[in-house]
Amino acid sequence: QVQLVESGGGLVHAAGSLRLSCVGSGFTFSRYDMNWYRQVPGKRRERVATATSTGDNIIYPASVKGRFTVARDNAKNTVFLQMTNLKPEDTAVYYCNSEVAFGDYWGQGTQVIVSS
């Protein structure tokens, strides 16, 4: 079955960096777009980035452009979210997501806390 497992979250001071990883299994990883979302309690889940199956790397929120990058390693079935110059407003649970075949799959999430 499809599984997505995130790692790399934690507590970091403002201006610090973190790299999140998401390992996919149970599907042909290279064929599917891989997304990163984040969610703050009480707010809607926000799409942060997409690493497409065709090699495009897209960052969505203006608030993180220039600070976050997304990349994938198909040989390792892994997608990364590199976050630099982190700000307290980046505090959230970060989720990996992919729409595989006719299903919408999510990881369990990894918590990122940025202290001021």
BAFI-3210 file (N, C-alpha, C; in Angstrom, 3 decimals, decimal comma, padded with zeros to 6 digits):
// residues 116
n [1|2|3|4|5|6|7|8|9|10|11|12|13|14|15|16|17|18|19|20|21|22|23|24|25|26|27|28|29|30|31|32|33|34|35|36|37|38|39|40|41|42|43|44|45|46|47|48|49|50|51|52|53|54|55|56|57|58|59|60|61|62|63|64|65|66|67|68|69|70|71|72|73|74|75|76|77|78|79|80|81|82|83|84|85|86|87|88|89|90|91|92|93|94|95|96|97|98|99|100|101|102|103|104|105|106|107|108|109|110|111|112|113|114|115|116]
n.u [000,836|000,273|002,548|003,646|006,254|007,301|010,122|012,479|011,594|011,425|012,621|013,700|015,711|014,733|015,761|017,206|017,748|016,135|015,821|013,372|012,307|010,688|009,766|008,576|006,607|005,352|004,376|005,087|007,353|008,614|006,780|004,878|003,663|004,925|003,964|004,297|002,652|001,451|000,169|-001,453|-002,866|-006,366|-006,417|-006,643|-005,187|-002,230|-000,803|002,579|004,730|005,639|007,122|007,373|006,609|007,801|010,001|009,831|010,073|008,227|007,337|004,844|003,595|004,003|005,269|007,281|008,915|012,139|013,215|012,528|013,093|012,309|012,943|013,620|014,607|014,573|015,756|015,976|013,425|012,470|011,403|012,342|012,194|013,764|014,362|015,152|016,385|014,344|011,204|009,175|006,501|006,512|006,076|004,452|002,655|004,085|003,254|003,582|002,435|000,710|-001,033|-001,861|-002,563|-005,913|-006,135|-005,667|-003,012|-001,457|001,215|002,130|002,828|005,155|006,378|007,229|008,801|009,443|011,318|011,292]
n.v [-001,180|002,342|004,473|007,294|008,838|011,228|013,115|014,973|017,304|019,684|021,706|024,955|027,902|031,218|032,278|030,053|026,797|023,990|020,688|018,909|015,578|013,173|009,960|007,813|004,872|001,809|002,564|003,718|005,889|007,889|008,600|010,351|013,533|015,202|016,641|019,250|020,286|022,516|023,024|024,965|024,879|025,330|026,605|026,450|023,796|024,450|024,560|024,194|023,477|021,845|019,086|018,163|015,322|015,656|017,146|019,792|022,253|023,734|026,513|027,787|029,745|033,234|034,096|032,333|032,066|032,178|031,393|028,752|025,625|022,963|019,577|016,454|013,027|010,541|008,073|007,396|007,462|009,784|012,975|016,303|019,122|021,978|024,341|027,577|030,443|030,545|031,536|032,582|032,424|030,295|028,110|025,075|022,034|019,951|018,347|015,621|014,801|013,006|012,433|009,518|007,342|006,886|007,826|009,920|010,630|010,925|011,772|011,288|013,643|016,153|018,009|021,395|023,837|027,142|029,241|032,531]
n.w [000,000|-000,421|001,127|002,923|004,527|006,663|007,859|009,872|011,056|013,801|016,577|016,105|016,098|015,122|011,895|011,461|009,886|008,345|007,018|005,559|004,962|002,898|002,464|000,032|-000,543|-002,002|-004,422|-007,787|-007,498|-009,084|-010,996|-010,098|-009,009|-006,170|-003,166|-000,707|002,188|004,738|008,037|010,424|013,644|013,599|011,203|007,578|005,667|003,934|000,728|000,108|-001,565|-004,662|-006,189|-009,308|-011,421|-013,794|-013,392|-012,570|-010,021|-007,645|-005,735|-003,672|-001,682|-001,384|000,862|001,499|-000,644|-002,026|000,339|000,859|-000,724|-002,971|-003,729|-005,387|-005,098|-007,088|-007,180|-004,570|-003,738|-002,497|-001,383|-000,758|001,448|001,707|004,078|004,827|006,689|008,635|010,046|012,851|012,012|010,298|011,766|012,080|011,311|008,993|006,012|003,789|000,542|-002,019|-005,035|-005,941|-008,502|-008,196|-005,686|-002,759|-000,908|002,306|004,488|007,962|009,056|010,173|012,834|012,887|014,711|015,199|017,027|018,404]
ca.u [000,000|001,012|002,938|004,504|006,788|008,098|011,071|013,316|011,075|012,021|012,629|014,833|015,616|014,504|016,899|017,819|017,372|015,764|015,496|012,392|012,357|009,511|010,034|007,377|006,705|004,102|003,978|006,229|007,557|009,032|005,675|003,874|004,009|005,012|003,623|004,422|001,653|001,623|-001,079|-001,443|-004,173|-007,417|-006,322|-006,663|-003,912|-001,699|000,208|003,836|005,639|005,450|008,176|006,589|007,210|008,525|011,225|009,627|010,037|007,367|007,038|003,591|003,330|004,994|005,966|008,435|009,757|013,483|013,692|012,260|013,239|011,851|013,705|013,318|015,608|013,755|016,486|015,759|011,987|012,436|011,253|012,895|011,842|014,832|013,823|016,194|015,925|013,016|010,546|008,165|005,251|006,647|005,701|003,307|002,903|004,340|002,781|003,888|001,193|000,736|-002,256|-001,388|-003,693|-007,157|-006,149|-004,991|-002,288|-000,781|002,037|001,631|003,205|006,307|006,191|008,304|008,583|010,476|011,257|011,779]
ca.v [000,000|003,599|005,083|008,474|009,009|012,443|013,257|016,165|018,438|019,921|023,053|025,714|029,337|032,047|032,403|028,750|025,995|022,585|019,974|017,851|014,488|012,317|008,742|007,161|003,455|001,204|003,088|004,106|007,254|008,838|008,910|011,196|014,774|015,128|017,936|019,577|021,174|022,790|023,382|025,531|024,582|026,307|027,164|025,485|023,278|025,315|023,896|024,931|023,186|020,643|018,587|017,423|014,124|016,075|017,858|021,161|022,468|024,903|027,033|028,523|030,968|034,299|034,282|031,427|032,106|032,660|030,752|027,308|024,954|021,575|018,744|015,032|012,042|009,394|006,837|007,108|007,633|010,799|014,386|017,133|020,530|022,708|025,580|028,423|031,712|030,255|032,569|032,003|032,141|029,022|027,048|024,328|020,638|019,843|017,071|015,169|014,379|012,693|011,857|008,319|006,684|007,589|008,100|011,090|010,049|011,863|011,272|011,549|015,006|016,399|019,312|022,386|024,941|028,164|030,146|033,885]
ca.w [000,000|-000,498|002,395|002,894|005,872|006,781|008,960|009,796|011,792|015,110|017,133|015,586|016,326|013,937|010,974|011,282|008,725|008,505|005,791|005,732|003,989|002,803|001,707|-000,467|-000,858|-002,436|-005,732|-008,614|-007,000|-010,122|-011,908|-009,469|-008,344|-004,713|-002,588|000,717|002,761|006,157|008,708|011,765|014,264|013,380|009,858|006,477|005,211|002,863|-000,087|000,162|-002,672|-005,474|-007,071|-010,290|-012,017|-014,998|-013,023|-012,102|-008,574|-007,521|-004,401|-003,838|-000,941|-001,535|002,134|001,641|-001,853|-001,717|001,584|000,778|-002,007|-002,995|-004,652|-005,220|-005,506|-007,458|-006,875|-003,151|-003,448|-001,455|-001,716|000,300|001,550|002,381|004,634|005,376|007,259|009,169|010,836|013,749|011,293|009,599|012,698|011,561|010,973|007,560|005,499|002,439|-000,116|-003,439|-005,599|-006,634|-009,178|-007,859|-004,259|-002,225|000,221|003,192|005,572|009,311|009,410|011,042|013,469|012,844|015,633|015,053|018,170|018,090]
c.u [000,881|001,304|003,851|004,959|007,716|009,066|011,785|012,797|011,775|011,876|013,887|014,617|015,340|015,830|017,636|017,271|016,967|015,565|014,551|012,557|011,051|009,859|008,720|007,627|005,337|003,586|005,253|006,467|007,790|007,878|004,720|004,465|004,006|004,840|004,015|003,325|002,071|000,291|-000,805|-002,806|-005,172|-007,403|-006,351|-005,255|-003,490|-000,666|001,446|004,668|005,219|006,721|007,480|007,352|008,040|009,721|011,065|009,555|009,353|007,168|005,828|003,475|004,434|005,852|007,193|009,323|011,084|014,048|013,547|012,558|012,775|012,666|013,343|014,501|014,840|014,454|016,272|014,294|011,739|012,228|011,681|012,259|012,949|014,291|014,956|015,591|014,514|012,514|009,514|006,852|005,339|006,306|004,414|003,655|003,016|004,014|003,271|002,608|001,464|-000,604|-001,822|-002,581|-004,952|-007,251|-005,336|-004,332|-001,500|000,130|001,437|001,954|004,436|006,211|007,450|007,914|009,762|010,311|011,859|012,933]
c.v [001,243|004,109|006,258|008,729|010,216|012,344|014,583|017,380|018,606|021,364|023,764|027,186|030,061|032,273|031,084|028,027|024,590|021,988|018,838|016,827|013,720|011,144|008,094|005,694|002,950|001,729|003,468|005,597|008,258|009,291|009,963|012,479|014,552|016,532|018,024|020,569|021,488|023,242|023,867|025,234|025,705|026,945|026,060|025,021|024,069|024,536|024,787|024,714|021,923|020,343|017,694|016,220|014,476|016,963|019,305|021,199|023,802|025,245|027,945|029,792|032,002|034,442|033,389|031,410|032,780|032,055|029,243|026,814|023,505|020,825|017,288|014,207|010,770|008,068|006,419|007,253|008,700|012,187|015,192|018,516|021,194|024,066|026,363|029,720|031,566|031,361|031,927|031,661|030,900|027,838|026,385|022,844|020,566|018,421|016,846|014,594|013,987|012,092|010,708|007,583|007,480|007,921|009,322|010,652|011,109|011,122|011,675|012,964|015,058|017,836|020,162|023,527|025,899|029,163|031,502|034,273]
c.w [000,000|000,908|002,137|004,329|005,889|007,949|008,812|010,522|013,127|015,534|016,652|015,915|015,021|013,209|010,765|010,062|009,151|007,113|006,125|004,611|004,021|001,903|001,310|-000,756|-001,299|-003,761|-006,496|-008,422|-008,127|-011,018|-011,369|-008,910|-006,836|-004,139|-001,119|001,085|004,192|006,734|010,109|012,371|014,033|012,013|008,814|006,144|003,971|002,057|-000,172|-001,106|-003,410|-006,252|-008,090|-010,831|-013,242|-014,680|-012,616|-010,585|-008,320|-006,057|-004,533|-003,001|-001,150|-000,285|002,286|000,409|-001,525|-000,455|001,538|-000,637|-001,867|-004,038|-004,407|-005,702|-005,817|-007,168|-005,426|-002,749|-002,393|-002,056|-000,494|000,277|002,376|002,796|005,277|005,894|007,830|010,078|011,748|013,023|010,404|010,499|012,242|011,570|009,452|007,104|004,073|001,834|-001,562|-003,846|-006,496|-007,196|-008,833|-006,380|-003,881|-000,915|000,980|004,145|006,901|009,773|010,286|011,535|013,313|013,772|015,506|016,195|017,802|018,996]
res [q|v|q|l|v|e|s|g|g|g|l|v|h|a|a|g|s|l|r|l|s|c|v|g|s|g|f|t|f|s|r|y|d|m|n|w|y|r|q|v|p|g|k|r|r|e|r|v|a|t|a|t|s|t|g|d|n|i|i|y|p|a|s|v|k|g|r|f|t|v|a|r|d|n|a|k|n|t|v|f|l|q|m|t|n|l|k|p|e|d|t|a|v|y|y|c|n|s|e|v|a|f|g|d|y|w|g|q|g|t|q|v|i|v|s|s]
***
